[in-house]
Amino acid sequence: MTKAQIIGLAAKGFKRWTKEGMDRMYIGAHALGLSCDYYNTGNIRDAELNGKSISNSRARRLKEMKTYLDLTTMTIVSGDEELAHLAADLIVSLTDLKYESGPWDWRIKLVLDNPGES
């Protein structure tokens, strides 16, 4: 992944984290389309993910969910399959990468769209 692509991902909400050989870009559920309305108490009143209504308990889980792109293996990792696919779609829209996965994949491997080119 090029430096320009990494900067583009950062502009969309990804935050880079590196430590002891690990190089990851994390993104929160809100940057992937989670929207919540709250009561004055701080509890969730209503929640949506990309315009679809979801339960308040799922919204609470998604808010705390870790979703990241591992830059060393070019794999998207998430505790929720829908967040993994949303992150993959966002990355594909900003880069020359593509992916193939099933509907229940929580780890998605990215590959170059044209492997002979770089």
Summary of the structure (lengths in Angstrom):
residues: 118
radius of gyration: 15.3
end to end distance: 9.3
largest distance: 55.3
contacts: 329
relative contact order: 0.15
helix: 31%
strand: 35%
